[in-house]
Amino acid sequence: MQRLLSTVYRRPCFELKGAHSNTITLIMRMWVRGCGIRAISVILCISLGKVLKTLERQQVTLQPKR
């Protein structure tokens, strides 16, 4: 059972999607529309670091929800 679960959650193929030219645009659009950092990372199949670096470079102020 454990082996079956590990194969289900693997990503189908590995690409460097963070290097695509439209990734920054997609990250910013999703951020403006209210997606969270983790959601953006999962949906676009990129790392959390890429999302955070992109938002930082675009000078977005990150504030936690209260």
C-alpha positions in Angstrom: 0.0 0.0 0.0 2.8 2.4 0.9 4.4 1.9 -2.5 1.2 2.6 -4.3 0.7 5.8 -2.5 4.2 7.1 -3.2 3.7 6.6 -6.9 0.3 8.3 -7.0 1.7 11.6 -5.5 4.7 11.9 -7.7 4.7 14.6 -10.4 4.3 13.1 -13.9 7.5 14.6 -15.3 10.1 17.1 -14.1 10.5 20.3 -15.9 12.1 23.5 -14.9 8.8 25.4 -14.9 10.2 28.2 -12.8 12.3 29.2 -15.8 9.4 29.7 -18.2 8.9 33.3 -19.3 5.2 33.4 -18.3 5.7 32.1 -14.8 6.2 35.5 -13.2 3.0 36.7 -14.8 1.1 33.7 -13.6 2.4 34.1 -10.1 1.4 37.8 -9.9 -2.0 37.1 -11.4 -2.7 34.4 -8.9 -1.4 36.5 -6.0 -3.7 39.4 -6.9 -6.7 37.1 -7.1 -6.1 35.8 -3.6 -4.2 32.6 -4.0 -1.8 31.7 -1.2 1.9 31.0 -1.7 1.6 27.3 -1.1 -1.4 27.1 -3.5 0.5 28.9 -6.2 3.5 26.5 -5.7 1.3 23.4 -6.0 -0.8 24.6 -9.0 2.2 25.7 -11.0 4.4 22.8 -9.9 7.2 25.2 -8.8 9.1 25.6 -5.5 8.0 27.8 -2.6 11.3 29.6 -3.0 10.6 30.6 -6.6 7.2 32.0 -5.5 8.7 34.0 -2.6 11.6 35.3 -4.7 9.3 36.4 -7.4 7.0 38.3 -5.0 10.0 39.8 -3.3 11.4 41.0 -6.6 8.1 42.6 -7.5 8.2 44.4 -4.2 5.0 42.9 -2.8 4.6 43.4 0.9 3.7 40.0 2.6 1.5 40.4 5.6 0.0 37.4 7.5 -3.8 37.1 7.8 -5.0 37.6 11.3 
